[in-house]
Amino acid sequence: MAVNLTAPDPKDLRPVAGVRLGVAEAGIRKAGRRDLTVISLAPGSRVAGVFTQNRFCAAPVQVCREHLAGEAAPRALVINTGVANAGTGAEGLEAARRTCKAVSQVLGVEPQEVLPFSTGVILEPLPVEKIEAALPALVTNLRPDAWLDAAYAIMTTDTVPKACSRQVRLSDGTVVTITGISKGAGMIRPNMATMLGFVATDARLAKPLLDALVREAADESFNAITVDGDTSTNDSFVLIATGAAMSRELAVSDDEDYRKVRAAVIEVSRWLAQAIVRDGEGATKFITVRVERGASREECRKVAYAIAHSPLVKTAFFASDPNLGRILAAIGYAGIDDLDPAAIRVWLEAEGDSILVAEGGGRASSYREEDGARVMKHAEITVRVDLARGEAAATVWTCDLSFDYVRINAEYRS
């Protein structure tokens, strides 16, 4: 069961002008489930993306990078679940390109204008013929209001569809919409997670701003989550700007209207990323790790990730066991050679309850184990660390590690 996360109300998901979506049951790996999605984009749309840093990156990731680097403007995205088309060599690349060709034929666009995405089991061939068979009926049912259908169709071990919308009013009264969907529940680690994320806006953004914004939004969201410390082969985060809601192009970063759009894109991206953690495989607790007063943001992130990745820390939170020396150990091995343990302070916090756990190199004199256990019983908990080295800060979101995580992953292929 996801932590304080429920399926969105479709009425809360706003259509984005210039975007239509459709889903189908293609039977890619299992019959009777939605597993194929097409997102069609109006002419003039601009797309930017960031992808996994795993050297074994999947064939669709490689093809996406090629197409985004080319001259053609993307007109469609195709997403399948069930089979990741990763670890499939030259045959996998051919399957990804064949999928793009099939989509291009039914939409009347060029193959290089299609971006493919896959998620599912690694090392299995992609049954392209099933995708080809499902596409003609799918594209006849493309709709601007099918965001929730698409959120369901991209799920794998997720238990809840993840979708979110925001709207902002610009200085001339124009209302701009930002809507996004994501999937992910396991093999979640930054750079990026085992996740797919798609965010679209009908704002008109210059390509350099769009390229910068997708990286910034990823860094503030999908690159700040971890479930289990594994980095997948297929991770992709795509930002789409159709420009259909406005005639003026936003081209400079200090434009007040751009700042509004930027803030909303980051807000949607962060919500989607946190939803992935809330729906982490077997998760029972949502944990925020906040590291403050570091010498740099990078060292704050090192400490935050050391805590958030630690299986011992995560299992302690699952058990509500205040074995909090595990947090100190993680801080100590984070890789900051000149860290002064005597200067560090650590708190546990939940719903206004703040407990100082450690200071002066050891247990705080005011700390009692029953206080730690009380805070750890909450579903949402913050670990706050003061490094006392500067003014930088960083936040990472994670979850606990439960018995169900092992069960879900042991049964994943069955």
Backbone torsions as a table, in degrees:
resi	resn	phi	psi	omega
1	MET	NA	131.6	-179.1
2	ALA	-69.5	152.6	-177.2
3	VAL	-85.8	107.6	177.8
4	ASN	51.1	45.8	179.2
5	LEU	-139.6	126.1	177.0
6	THR	-126.0	164.2	178.8
7	ALA	-62.0	138.0	-179.2
8	PRO	-69.3	153.3	172.3
9	ASP	-77.0	125.5	-178.5
10	PRO	-57.0	-25.9	179.1
11	LYS	-68.4	-19.1	-180.0
12	ASP	-86.1	-7.6	-178.1
13	LEU	-98.4	113.3	-172.9
14	ARG	-87.0	132.0	172.0
15	PRO	-60.2	147.3	176.7
16	VAL	-108.6	119.7	-179.1
17	ALA	-55.2	129.1	-179.4
18	GLY	95.7	1.1	-179.5
19	VAL	-124.1	129.4	172.2
20	ARG	-127.5	147.1	-175.1
21	LEU	-132.4	150.7	175.1
22	GLY	-150.5	151.0	-179.3
23	VAL	-132.3	161.1	179.2
24	ALA	-151.3	160.4	170.7
25	GLU	-97.5	97.6	-176.4
26	ALA	-92.4	-11.9	-178.0
27	GLY	68.4	35.2	-175.1
28	ILE	-61.1	-42.9	176.3
29	ARG	-128.5	-37.4	178.7
30	LYS	-132.8	143.4	179.4
31	ALA	-77.4	155.3	171.2
32	GLY	77.2	21.7	175.5
33	ARG	-137.8	146.7	177.3
34	ARG	-69.4	122.1	-173.9
35	ASP	-141.6	8.0	-179.8
36	LEU	-138.1	130.4	-178.1
37	THR	-131.5	139.2	171.2
38	VAL	-123.6	132.8	174.2
39	ILE	-116.1	116.2	-178.1
40	SER	-99.2	135.4	-176.1
41	LEU	-116.4	141.4	179.0
42	ALA	-66.8	153.5	174.7
43	PRO	-55.4	142.6	-179.5
44	GLY	91.1	-5.8	177.9
45	SER	-67.1	149.5	176.5
46	ARG	-119.6	144.3	-174.6
47	VAL	-135.4	138.7	173.4
48	ALA	-135.2	152.7	-177.9
49	GLY	-149.0	157.4	169.2
50	VAL	-127.6	149.9	-169.0
51	PHE	-136.5	170.0	179.1
52	THR	-53.1	150.2	173.0
53	GLN	-100.6	7.2	176.0
54	ASN	-64.9	127.7	-178.2
55	ARG	-66.6	-21.0	175.4
56	PHE	-91.1	39.7	-174.7
57	CYS	-61.3	146.2	-173.5
58	ALA	-68.6	160.2	179.5
59	ALA	-56.9	-44.3	179.2
60	PRO	-62.8	-32.6	175.9
61	VAL	-62.8	-44.1	179.7
62	GLN	-63.0	-42.0	-179.2
63	VAL	-69.2	-39.7	176.1
64	CYS	-57.4	-47.4	179.4
65	ARG	-58.9	-42.9	179.2
66	GLU	-61.0	-47.3	-176.0
67	HIS	-69.3	-38.2	178.3
68	LEU	-68.7	-27.7	179.2
69	ALA	-80.5	-11.2	-177.8
70	GLY	-84.2	-173.5	-177.0
71	GLU	-85.3	-24.0	-175.0
72	ALA	-74.6	139.5	176.7
73	ALA	-85.6	129.9	-178.4
74	PRO	-59.2	138.8	178.3
75	ARG	-119.3	-9.7	-178.0
76	ALA	-160.2	151.9	171.5
77	LEU	-121.7	140.5	174.9
78	VAL	-126.7	130.5	-172.9
79	ILE	-129.4	126.2	173.5
80	ASN	-119.8	149.1	172.6
81	THR	-113.7	168.3	178.3
82	GLY	101.4	-45.0	-179.9
83	VAL	-130.6	127.2	-175.1
84	ALA	-81.0	-16.7	-173.7
85	ASN	50.9	45.9	177.7
86	ALA	-123.5	146.0	-174.3
87	GLY	66.5	34.0	-175.1
88	THR	-118.2	5.0	172.3
89	GLY	59.9	-147.9	-176.8
90	ALA	-63.6	-34.4	179.1
91	GLU	-64.0	-36.3	178.2
92	GLY	-66.3	-40.7	177.0
93	LEU	-62.9	-42.0	178.0
94	GLU	-63.0	-38.2	179.2
95	ALA	-65.7	-41.5	178.6
96	ALA	-64.5	-41.9	180.0
97	ARG	-69.5	-36.1	177.4
98	ARG	-65.4	-37.1	176.4
99	THR	-62.6	-45.3	178.0
100	CYS	-59.5	-41.5	179.8
101	LYS	-63.6	-42.2	-179.7
102	ALA	-62.5	-42.3	178.3
103	VAL	-65.9	-41.9	-178.6
104	SER	-61.1	-36.3	-177.9
105	GLN	-69.1	-39.3	-178.2
106	VAL	-80.1	-20.4	179.6
107	LEU	-99.9	-12.7	-178.9
108	GLY	74.7	35.5	176.6
109	VAL	-122.3	-178.1	179.4
110	GLU	-90.5	149.4	179.9
111	PRO	-56.0	-37.0	-179.1
112	GLN	-73.6	-5.9	175.5
113	GLU	-93.6	7.7	-179.8
114	VAL	-113.7	134.2	177.7
115	LEU	-109.8	122.1	-178.5
116	PRO	-96.9	146.8	177.3
117	PHE	-140.7	140.7	179.0
118	SER	-137.3	152.2	174.6
119	THR	-151.3	145.3	-178.4
120	GLY	144.9	-145.1	-174.9
121	VAL	-77.4	134.0	178.1
122	ILE	-83.8	151.3	176.0
123	LEU	79.0	7.7	177.2
124	GLU	-108.2	141.4	179.9
125	PRO	-69.7	145.9	179.2
126	LEU	-82.1	122.7	179.3
127	PRO	-79.0	79.2	-173.6
128	VAL	-60.0	-32.0	-178.2
129	GLU	-61.4	-31.2	177.3
130	LYS	-70.8	-37.4	176.1
131	ILE	-65.0	-46.3	-179.9
132	GLU	-59.3	-39.5	-178.3
133	ALA	-68.6	-31.8	-175.4
134	ALA	-85.6	-19.2	-170.7
135	LEU	-66.1	-44.2	-175.2
136	PRO	-57.1	-44.8	179.0
137	ALA	-69.9	-35.8	-178.5
138	LEU	-61.3	-47.2	-172.6
139	VAL	-72.3	-18.9	176.0
140	THR	-74.5	-13.3	-178.3
141	ASN	-112.7	21.6	176.6
142	LEU	-63.4	132.8	-177.1
143	ARG	-139.0	148.9	177.5
144	PRO	-74.0	-16.1	-175.5
145	ASP	-106.3	23.6	-175.6
146	ALA	-98.9	26.5	-178.3
147	TRP	-61.7	-42.0	-179.2
148	LEU	-68.1	-38.7	175.3
149	ASP	-57.5	-43.4	179.7
150	ALA	-66.2	-38.2	178.2
151	ALA	-60.9	-39.5	175.7
152	TYR	-67.1	-41.4	-171.5
153	ALA	-71.0	-20.4	179.6
154	ILE	-94.6	2.0	-179.1
155	MET	-70.9	149.1	168.6
156	THR	-120.0	-94.0	176.4
157	THR	-87.9	4.7	174.8
158	ASP	-56.9	147.5	174.0
159	THR	-104.4	-14.7	-176.6
160	VAL	-135.8	134.0	173.6
161	PRO	-69.2	145.6	-174.0
162	LYS	-118.8	113.8	-178.5
163	ALA	-153.2	148.1	-172.7
164	CYS	-155.9	145.0	176.3
165	SER	-132.5	149.9	170.4
166	ARG	-141.4	153.3	174.0
167	GLN	-130.5	145.1	177.5
168	VAL	-131.6	146.5	178.0
169	ARG	-101.9	124.9	-177.7
170	LEU	-85.1	175.1	-172.9
171	SER	-62.7	-26.6	179.7
172	ASP	-93.4	8.1	179.3
173	GLY	93.6	-9.5	178.8
174	THR	-63.0	134.5	175.5
175	VAL	-99.7	123.0	-179.9
176	VAL	-106.9	139.3	-178.2
177	THR	-109.9	142.2	172.4
178	ILE	-129.1	120.2	178.7
179	THR	-132.1	141.3	-179.2
180	GLY	-146.4	159.8	173.8
181	ILE	-133.7	156.6	175.7
182	SER	-149.7	163.7	171.8
183	LYS	-139.9	153.3	177.4
184	GLY	153.6	141.6	178.1
185	ALA	-151.8	-26.9	178.6
186	GLY	-141.6	174.1	-171.1
187	MET	50.3	48.4	-175.0
188	ILE	-107.6	118.0	176.3
189	ARG	-155.4	155.9	-179.7
190	PRO	-62.4	166.1	177.9
191	ASN	69.7	44.6	-18.5
192	MET	-108.2	-153.3	-180.0
193	ALA	-92.3	175.2	171.4
194	THR	-75.2	81.5	-172.0
195	MET	-150.3	155.7	167.0
196	LEU	-122.3	136.3	177.6
197	GLY	-136.9	133.0	-179.6
198	PHE	-133.1	117.9	178.9
199	VAL	-123.1	132.4	-179.3
200	ALA	-126.9	146.0	174.1
201	THR	-137.1	151.0	174.8
202	ASP	-95.3	12.3	170.1
203	ALA	-69.3	154.7	177.9
204	ARG	-101.5	107.5	-176.6
205	LEU	-113.6	133.2	172.4
206	ALA	-60.8	146.1	-174.8
207	LYS	-58.1	-41.5	178.4
208	PRO	-61.5	-37.7	177.4
209	LEU	-67.2	-41.0	179.2
210	LEU	-62.1	-43.5	179.1
211	ASP	-62.0	-40.0	179.3
212	ALA	-71.1	-38.8	-175.9
213	LEU	-68.2	-38.1	-179.2
214	VAL	-64.0	-36.8	177.8
215	ARG	-69.6	-41.9	-179.9
216	GLU	-65.8	-43.9	179.6
217	ALA	-63.7	-40.7	177.7
218	ALA	-62.5	-42.3	-178.0
219	ASP	-64.5	-31.4	-178.1
220	GLU	-89.6	-0.9	-173.7
221	SER	-139.9	-84.4	-173.3
222	PHE	-67.3	-23.3	175.6
223	ASN	-92.1	15.4	177.3
224	ALA	-127.8	27.8	177.6
225	ILE	-128.5	154.4	173.2
226	THR	-155.2	136.1	172.7
227	VAL	-106.8	-49.1	-173.3
228	ASP	-137.0	4.0	175.0
229	GLY	84.3	0.6	178.9
230	ASP	-95.2	137.2	176.1
231	THR	-102.9	126.8	-174.0
232	SER	-85.3	-179.2	-176.3
233	THR	-97.8	-11.0	-168.4
234	ASN	-121.5	4.1	-171.8
235	ASP	-58.7	131.5	-178.5
236	SER	-148.1	136.9	173.2
237	PHE	-131.2	122.6	-173.2
238	VAL	-122.5	135.9	176.4
239	LEU	-117.1	125.9	-176.6
240	ILE	-114.0	134.0	174.0
241	ALA	-127.5	107.4	-177.0
242	THR	-80.7	-26.8	-177.2
243	GLY	74.1	5.7	-171.2
244	ALA	-74.2	-14.7	-176.8
245	ALA	-93.5	-6.9	-173.8
246	MET	-151.1	151.5	178.5
247	SER	-93.5	-33.0	-179.6
248	ARG	-76.8	135.6	177.5
249	GLU	-89.3	134.2	173.9
250	LEU	-87.3	115.5	-169.4
251	ALA	-125.1	-9.5	-179.2
252	VAL	-127.7	144.7	-172.0
253	SER	-71.9	-20.6	-179.2
254	ASP	-93.9	7.7	173.9
255	ASP	-67.2	129.0	-177.4
256	GLU	-60.6	-37.8	178.0
257	ASP	-66.1	-40.1	176.7
258	TYR	-61.7	-40.8	-179.8
259	ARG	-61.3	-35.6	176.9
260	LYS	-65.7	-45.3	179.4
261	VAL	-64.1	-44.8	179.4
262	ARG	-56.6	-46.8	-178.4
263	ALA	-62.1	-40.0	-179.3
264	ALA	-69.8	-39.3	176.9
265	VAL	-61.5	-44.9	179.3
266	ILE	-65.5	-39.5	178.9
267	GLU	-61.6	-46.1	178.3
268	VAL	-63.2	-43.8	-179.7
269	SER	-62.4	-42.8	-179.8
270	ARG	-65.5	-41.4	178.3
271	TRP	-60.2	-45.4	-179.1
272	LEU	-64.5	-40.2	179.0
273	ALA	-65.5	-44.8	179.0
274	GLN	-65.6	-32.6	176.8
275	ALA	-62.6	-35.6	176.6
276	ILE	-61.2	-44.5	179.3
277	VAL	-66.8	-42.0	179.1
278	ARG	-60.5	-28.2	179.4
279	ASP	-104.0	21.5	177.5
280	GLY	-55.9	145.2	-174.8
281	GLU	-54.7	114.8	178.9
282	GLY	76.3	8.9	-174.2
283	ALA	-66.4	139.7	172.7
284	THR	-121.4	-9.8	-178.7
285	LYS	-141.7	142.5	177.1
286	PHE	-106.3	122.4	-170.6
287	ILE	-121.0	125.6	173.4
288	THR	-99.7	126.4	176.2
289	VAL	-109.7	111.8	-176.8
290	ARG	-113.5	119.2	179.0
291	VAL	-112.8	125.2	-172.2
292	GLU	-122.3	161.4	174.3
293	ARG	54.6	44.3	172.9
294	GLY	-91.2	167.3	178.5
295	ALA	-73.1	-25.4	178.5
296	SER	-153.6	160.2	177.0
297	ARG	-63.5	-35.7	-178.4
298	GLU	-62.3	-44.0	-179.7
299	GLU	-70.7	-30.8	174.9
300	CYS	-63.7	-40.9	178.2
301	ARG	-66.8	-37.3	177.1
302	LYS	-58.2	-45.8	-179.8
303	VAL	-66.8	-44.1	-179.1
304	ALA	-61.6	-43.2	179.8
305	TYR	-69.0	-36.2	178.0
306	ALA	-58.6	-42.7	178.2
307	ILE	-68.8	-46.9	-173.2
308	ALA	-69.8	-29.7	179.5
309	HIS	-80.1	-24.0	-168.6
310	SER	-62.5	117.7	176.0
311	PRO	-61.1	-32.7	-179.5
312	LEU	-69.2	-41.1	176.1
313	VAL	-64.0	-44.8	-174.8
314	LYS	-67.4	-37.6	177.6
315	THR	-72.5	-30.5	174.8
316	ALA	-63.6	-40.7	178.0
317	PHE	-66.8	-37.6	177.3
318	PHE	-59.1	-40.5	-177.5
319	ALA	-85.5	-3.0	-171.4
320	SER	52.5	39.6	-177.9
321	ASP	-101.4	113.8	-177.1
322	PRO	-76.3	54.6	175.3
323	ASN	-87.7	68.9	-164.1
324	LEU	-85.4	-3.3	169.7
325	GLY	-60.0	-22.8	177.3
326	ARG	-63.1	-35.1	177.4
327	ILE	-67.2	-44.1	178.3
328	LEU	-61.2	-41.0	178.9
329	ALA	-61.1	-42.1	179.8
330	ALA	-64.5	-41.2	176.7
331	ILE	-59.6	-41.4	-176.1
332	GLY	-67.5	-30.0	-179.7
333	TYR	-100.3	13.0	-177.1
334	ALA	-67.6	-14.5	176.0
335	GLY	100.6	23.2	175.8
336	ILE	-105.6	100.6	-167.4
337	ASP	-65.4	-34.2	-175.6
338	ASP	-101.3	24.3	179.3
339	LEU	-68.2	136.1	179.4
340	ASP	-101.5	104.8	-178.1
341	PRO	-58.7	-31.6	-177.3
342	ALA	-67.8	-20.1	-177.8
343	ALA	-90.5	-10.2	-170.9
344	ILE	-86.8	140.7	172.2
345	ARG	-125.6	145.4	-177.0
346	VAL	-132.5	133.8	176.8
347	TRP	-122.5	152.1	162.8
348	LEU	-109.0	134.3	-176.4
349	GLU	-138.6	144.0	175.2
350	ALA	-163.5	127.3	175.2
351	GLU	48.7	48.9	176.8
352	GLY	82.1	-3.9	178.9
353	ASP	-94.0	114.1	-177.2
354	SER	-119.4	120.8	-176.1
355	ILE	-118.1	118.2	173.5
356	LEU	-75.1	119.4	-174.8
357	VAL	-97.0	-44.2	-172.5
358	ALA	-140.8	143.4	172.5
359	GLU	-162.6	160.4	177.3
360	GLY	61.3	24.9	177.7
361	GLY	87.5	5.8	-179.0
362	GLY	-161.7	-162.3	-179.4
363	ARG	-65.0	134.7	176.2
364	ALA	-65.7	142.7	-176.4
365	SER	-63.1	-26.8	-178.6
366	SER	-86.6	-8.2	-172.8
367	TYR	-77.3	137.3	173.7
368	ARG	-128.2	140.2	-177.2
369	GLU	-59.1	-35.4	-179.9
370	GLU	-63.7	-29.0	176.2
371	ASP	-68.5	-44.6	177.9
372	GLY	-61.8	-43.0	179.5
373	ALA	-62.9	-37.9	-179.8
374	ARG	-62.2	-46.2	179.9
375	VAL	-66.3	-38.9	-175.5
376	MET	-70.9	-12.3	177.6
377	LYS	-78.5	-13.8	179.2
378	HIS	-70.4	155.5	178.2
379	ALA	-77.8	-24.8	178.7
380	GLU	-126.3	123.4	-171.1
381	ILE	-134.9	144.6	174.0
382	THR	-115.7	131.3	167.5
383	VAL	-100.9	119.0	-178.3
384	ARG	-115.9	128.5	-176.0
385	VAL	-123.2	128.9	176.0
386	ASP	-107.6	113.4	-178.7
387	LEU	-85.3	-16.2	178.0
388	ALA	54.6	44.1	-177.4
389	ARG	-127.0	-9.3	-176.1
390	GLY	174.3	-151.6	-175.0
391	GLU	-117.3	1.6	-176.8
392	ALA	-79.8	160.4	179.2
393	ALA	-151.9	160.7	176.0
394	ALA	-156.7	151.2	179.4
395	THR	-129.6	137.4	176.0
396	VAL	-129.4	143.3	178.5
397	TRP	-112.6	136.8	-179.1
398	THR	-146.5	-173.9	178.4
399	CYS	-140.4	175.0	177.5
400	ASP	-78.7	174.5	-179.4
401	LEU	-122.2	116.4	-169.8
402	SER	-115.7	175.6	174.3
403	PHE	-58.4	-37.8	-176.3
404	ASP	-66.3	-27.0	176.9
405	TYR	-59.3	-45.2	179.3
406	VAL	-64.6	-44.7	-178.1
407	ARG	-62.7	-46.9	-177.7
408	ILE	-59.7	-44.2	-178.2
409	ASN	-76.3	-27.5	175.6
410	ALA	-70.0	-28.8	-176.2
411	GLU	-102.5	6.9	-169.2
412	TYR	-57.5	-40.5	-176.5
413	ARG	-89.5	-4.3	-175.9
414	SER	-89.7	NA	NA
